[in-house]
Amino acid sequence: MREPHILKKGKLFHEKIQSDWMKEAEGDIRIEKGITKPSGRKGRIDILVDPDREMVAIAEVKATDWDRMTEVNVRKNVKRHIRQIWNYIESQLSEGKEVCPGVIFPKRPKSLNRLELIELLFEEVGIPVVWDDESIEKHKARSDFS
């Protein structure tokens, strides 16, 4: 069977981000690193940096199209992403590691209110958001720390 276009597009974004990290990021980069979640279930961290050090970085890659959903579903989806990322964070905390998490999305929502809502919900639990279509300069221009 043919793969749905949206799934194929998401996989391509995922592969692009992981490839970029493998080529450009510093440190020991692990892709699709298998872990055991606090529940005992298995999981895979999209990008894990420096797994043998005291402090690790976790980057979760999500090809979510925020413009296609209602605000109620935006909130539900953010909460689902947060639970997943926190499972990964807790898997590393249980090994005595300090964790620097983050999530990467392909593009910002068209609505500035929606963008701010998504970033706020993630920020409340200590997870920074990166938009692949936003340069550092553009981010600084719309942020308080510019």
C-alpha positions in Angstrom: 0.0 0.0 0.0 1.1 3.6 -0.7 2.0 5.6 2.3 -0.2 8.6 2.9 1.4 11.9 1.7 1.3 13.5 5.2 3.1 10.5 6.8 5.7 10.5 4.0 6.3 14.3 4.5 6.7 13.8 8.2 9.2 11.0 7.8 11.2 13.2 5.4 11.3 16.1 7.9 12.4 13.7 10.6 15.2 12.3 8.5 16.3 15.8 7.4 16.6 17.0 11.0 18.4 13.9 12.2 20.8 14.2 9.2 21.5 17.9 10.0 22.3 17.0 13.6 24.6 14.2 12.5 26.5 16.5 10.2 26.6 19.8 12.2 26.0 19.3 15.9 28.8 18.9 18.3 29.1 15.9 20.7 28.2 12.3 20.5 24.9 12.3 18.6 22.7 9.2 18.8 19.7 8.8 16.5 16.6 6.7 17.5 18.3 5.8 20.8 16.3 3.0 22.5 15.4 3.6 26.1 13.1 2.2 28.8 10.4 4.6 30.0 9.5 4.9 33.6 6.5 2.6 32.9 8.9 -0.1 31.8 7.8 0.2 28.2 10.3 0.7 25.4 10.7 4.0 23.6 13.1 5.8 21.1 14.5 9.2 21.6 14.8 10.9 18.2 18.1 12.7 19.0 20.2 12.1 22.1 23.4 14.1 22.6 26.3 12.9 24.8 24.6 9.8 26.3 27.7 8.9 28.3 28.1 12.2 30.0 26.5 13.6 33.1 24.3 16.1 31.1 22.5 15.0 28.0 20.3 16.8 25.5 17.1 15.3 24.1 15.6 16.6 20.9 12.2 15.3 19.8 11.3 15.9 16.2 7.6 16.4 15.4 6.1 17.1 11.9 2.9 18.5 13.4 0.9 20.9 11.2 -0.6 23.2 13.8 -2.7 25.1 11.3 -4.9 22.1 10.6 -6.3 21.6 14.1 -8.8 23.4 16.4 -7.5 25.1 19.5 -8.9 22.3 21.6 -6.9 19.8 19.6 -3.8 22.0 19.7 -3.9 21.8 23.5 -4.5 18.0 23.5 -1.6 17.5 21.0 0.8 19.6 23.0 -0.1 17.7 26.1 0.5 14.4 24.3 3.9 15.6 23.0 4.8 16.8 26.5 4.0 13.4 28.1 6.1 11.6 25.5 9.1 14.0 26.0 8.8 13.8 29.8 9.0 10.0 29.6 12.3 10.4 27.8 13.5 13.0 30.3 12.6 10.7 33.2 14.4 7.8 31.6 17.6 9.8 31.7 16.9 11.3 35.1 16.6 7.8 36.5 20.1 7.1 35.2 21.4 10.1 37.2 21.7 12.4 34.2 20.9 16.1 33.9 18.7 16.7 30.9 18.3 19.6 28.4 15.2 18.8 26.4 13.7 20.4 23.3 11.2 19.8 20.5 11.6 20.7 16.8 8.7 21.5 14.5 8.9 22.1 10.7 7.0 25.4 10.6 5.4 28.0 12.8 1.6 28.2 12.8 0.2 31.1 10.8 -1.5 32.6 13.8 0.8 34.4 16.2 -1.6 33.6 19.1 -1.5 29.9 18.3 2.3 30.0 18.1 2.5 31.8 21.5 0.1 29.3 23.0 2.1 26.3 21.9 5.4 27.8 23.1 3.8 28.8 26.4 2.4 25.3 27.1 5.8 23.7 26.4 7.7 26.5 28.3 5.5 25.8 31.4 7.1 22.3 31.7 10.6 23.4 30.7 10.7 22.3 27.1 11.9 24.8 24.5 10.4 24.9 21.1 12.3 25.3 17.8 10.6 26.1 14.5 12.7 24.8 11.6 11.4 27.7 9.4 12.5 30.4 11.8 16.0 31.8 11.9 17.7 32.8 15.1 17.3 36.5 14.1 13.6 36.1 13.5 13.1 34.4 16.8 15.0 37.1 18.6 13.0 39.8 16.9 9.7 38.4 18.3 11.1 37.4 21.7 11.5 39.4 24.9 15.3 38.9 25.0 16.1 40.7 21.7 
